Amino acid sequence: MGSWMYLKDGVVMKDRAPSIGERGYSASGDFSALLDRLERKQYAKILVHNFHSRDFWYDHVLWRQSSGIRQALADHYREVRTIRGVTGWTGRDAAPYGLTDIAVLVPASTNTNAQVVMP
């Protein structure tokens, strides 16, 4: 959540949650290029917050139309670990988005067509 951590290495992160989320919420996004990159397994590793949650910024439950990103990730990547989010949050609501668990995904060896189950 933020570009500053990549600047020293000259890395430009594509397909970031804030821009995807805005285009999905406003129904102004064409996600075909991202879906194509996922199908081609272009990324060696993907880190995403709330992959199994309704509050998934890449394919939010409140959008009028699904982006297809959650299913594309499930079809072409596999979850290898979870980086645990902040514990002991004392706010009235759940921990803010940037402090939640992070799913670590790597390319799947075969297309499993797995369905993502949300709580």
HELIX and SHEET records of a PDB file:
HELIX    1   1 TRP A    4  LEU A    7  1                                   4    
HELIX    2   2 ALA A   17  TYR A   25  1                                   9    
HELIX    3   3 SER A   32  GLU A   39  1                                   8    
HELIX    4   4 ILE A   69  HIS A   76  1                                   8    
HELIX    5   5 TYR A   97  LEU A   99  5                                   3    
SHEET    1   A 3 ILE A  46  HIS A  49  0                                        
SHEET    2   A 3 ILE A 102  PRO A 107 -1                                        
SHEET    3   A 3 TYR A  77  ILE A  83 -1                                        
END                                                                             
